[in-house]
Amino acid sequence: MTRGTSTGVTVNYFAHGLRFVERPWFLAGTAVPDWLSVVDRRMRMRHRLVSPFVDGSGSKLAEVAAGTLQHLDDDQYFHRCRAFTEISGTLAVAFRDRLPEGPEYRPGVLGHITCELVLDGVLIDRDPGRLEQYYEALGRVDVEVVQRVVNGMARGGPTGRLAEMIVQFRERRFLGDYVDPSRLLYRLNQVMSRIKLAALPDGVLEVIERGRELVEPRVEELLGWAPPDPVPFGERAEESTEERTE
C-alpha cells in the first residue's frame, strides 16, 4: 500500500498481487508503485496518467496499467478503512512507548509500515504456495518491457533503474522474511535506512508480535475481500487467456 505516510515509502507487495498470479503482466503492475518508491521516489503513478492505457486489449501495456490501477484502488480502500487506522494507531503508540524521543524515530510512520509488513507476513504464512506462484509469475515478464511502459505512464521520470531492481526483487525473494518477527525487523530496518531514520532495537520485536495479534483476526477487513484458498507447493498458477495467446 502506498498513500498514507508522509515519507511516501511503500513496503508490501503480496497483498496487492496474490489474486493475480495467473496474469504475470498485471501482477507486475500491482508492484510498480512500490518498485518506484525504491528506485526513484520522485516518480509517481496517478489514475489520470495510467487510466488511458487500460483498454482491455490484454496487451502487456494494458495489463501493466490495469495492475497499477488495481494497486492504487487497493490503497484508497486500505488507508481509509477502520481496521488500518486502529491497528496502525495502536502500533504507533507502542513504538512511541519503547523508543527514545527525537526526530530519528517516527512512531506514526512505523505504525503504518509495520501494519503493512505484518499483513503481508500473515498472508504469506497462510498461503506459502501462492508466494511461490507469485515469484514464478514475475519470472515470466520481460523487465525491460515493464520499465519501458512504466516510463511512458509515470510522472517524474524516466528511470533506467527499474529493470535491474525487478531482477533483484525476483532473485532475493525477501517477502518470505515477513513471516518471522526477527527477519521482519531486519527488513523494517532496511526501510528505515532508506528513508534516513535510525535503526530500531531488538526491543521493538514485541511490537511486531503485537502487530500480528492485531492483524490476524482482521485480514478480510483490512483487504476488503476474502483471500483465496491456499494452494499446494509446486502447483503452477494457470495462465490467463491473454498470457497463453500472447
N, C-alpha and C positions, 0 to 999 in steps of 0.2 A: 504494500500500500504506500502511497506517496504523500498526498497533501496532508498537512496537519502539523508538521514540525517546522519551526522557523529555519532550521538548517536545510530543509529540502531533502534530507537524506532518506534513502529507501534501503530496506534490508531484506525483505521477504519476497519469495518467488513462487513457492509451491501452491499457496492458496489461490493465487491468480491463475495458475496453469493446470492444476490437477485434473480438471474436467475435459481438457482439450489435448490429451496426449496422442489422440488419433489424427490430429491436424498439426503437423510439425511447424508449418509456417505461421499459423495462427498462434500456436504455443510460443513461438519466438516473439511474436508481437506482444504477448502478455508480459514478457520480461523486459521489453525495450525501455520503458521509463526507468526501471531500476538499473539496467545496464548504463544508461546515460548518466544517472546520478553518480556513477563510479568514474566513467571515462571523461565526462565533461559536464559539470553541473550547470553550466550556462545554457546547455541545450534543453529544450522543453518540447514535449508533445502536447498539443492542445486539440480539443474537439474540432474546432473550426478549421484547423490545418489538416487534420487526419481524415475527417469525415468524407471529403470529396473522393478519396481513394477507395472507399468501401463501396464497391459497385456490384458485389455478388457474383463476380465472374469466376471466383476460385483461383485467380492468378496469385502468384507469390506476393505481388504488391498488395493486392486486395486483402489477402489473408493476414499479412503482417499488419496492415492498417486496422483490420477488424479486431485482431488480437490486442492491439494497442488501445483501441476504444473500449474493449472489454475491461482492460486494466483501469482505465480512467473511470468507467462506470462503477467498477468494484469499489474504488476509492471513495467515490461520492457517497455510497451507502455506508461503507465501513466506518469512516471517520465521523459520521453523524449518528451512528447507532448507539443506543444507551449502553449496551454491554461494553463497547470500546471505551466510552467516556468513563464509565465506572471503574473498569479494570485498570486502564492506564492511569487514572487519577489515584487509585489505591496504591499502585506500584510507585508512582511519583512520591507519595508521602513516605513510603517505606524506604526508598532511596534517600530521601532527604534526612530521615532519621538516622541513617547509617553512614552518611558521608559528611566530611567537613564542609562548612560553609565556604563559599567562594565561587568565582567565575569558572574555575576549572571543571566543575561538575554542574550539570543542568538537569535536575531531577525530572522536570516535565518532559524533556526530550528522552531521558532514559525510560520513563514510564511508557511513553509512546512506542519507542523502538522495541523494548522488551516484550510488550504485548504482542507485537507483530512476529518477533522471532519465536516466541513461545507457541503462538498459534501454528506457525509452520511446523514446529517440532512436534506438537500434538498430532497434526495431520499426518506427518511422515511416520511417526511411531505407530499410528493406527493402520497405515497402508504403505509399508515399505516397498512392496512390489510395484506400486504405481510410481514411486520415486525412480525406480529402475526404468520404467517405461518413459518417464519424463526425460531422463538423460538420453535414453536411446532415441527418442523422437528428435530431440535437439541435435543429435549427431547426424541427422539426415538433412539438415538445412545448410545451404551454402552461406558461410559467414560474410563473404564479400557482397553477395546479393543483399543480405539483410542490411549491411552497412550502407549500401548504395540507396536502397529505398528509404531508409531512415533519414539519410541526409536530404532526401527530396521532400520530406514531410516536416522535419523538426525546425523549430525556431532557435536561432543562436548558433547554428553550425556553419560549415560541415565539420565532421570529425574523421580522422583517419585511424583512430584507435579502437573503434568499436569491434571490428572483425577479430583482432587479436584478443580483446577482452572476452569475447564469446568463446574462443578456443580455450582460453584459460579457465573459464567458468565450467566448460564441459569436462576438462581434464581434472580439475581439482575436486569437484563433486563435494563441496563443503556443506551442502544443505543437510546431509546426514548428521552433521555435528550438532544440529539444533535439538536433537532428542535428548542429549545429555547435558545437565546443567553446567558442568565444568567446561566442556567443549563449547557450549553456547557462550559462556563468559569469555572464552578466548576470542570467539568471533565478534562478540559485542565490543571487546577492546580494540579489535581491528577497526570497527566503525568509529569508535571514539578517537582513534589516531587520525582517521581520515578527515574528521570534522574538527580536529585540533582541540580535543578535550582530553583530560587526564585519564590514564588507565584506571580501571576500577579494581579495588582489592578483592581478595577471596571472600571477605566478609559479606559481600552482596550476594553470594550464592543462595542464601536463604530467601532473598527477594525473588530471585529467578524461580526457585522452587515454589514459592508462594504464587508466583505468576501462573505456573502450571495448574495449581489447585484452582485458581480463579477461572482460567480459560477452559479447562476440560469440560465442565458442565454447560458451557455457553457457546460452544463451537458453532452450532447452527444459527444462533442469534447473531454472532459476530459475522458470519458469512452471508446470511440472508437466504441460504439454501442448504439442503442436506448433502453432505459428501456422498459420493458413490460408494458402493460396496467395495471392500478391499479386493485386490487382485493377487493371485499367487505369484511368487517369484518365478521369473523366467517366462511368463506369459507375455507375448508381444502385443502391443496395442494394435487393434485393427485399423488399417489405414483408411482414411476418408476417400470418397469417390474422387475428389479433386487430386489427392495425392497419387492414387492409382493411375489416373488418366493423364497426369501432367506430361 
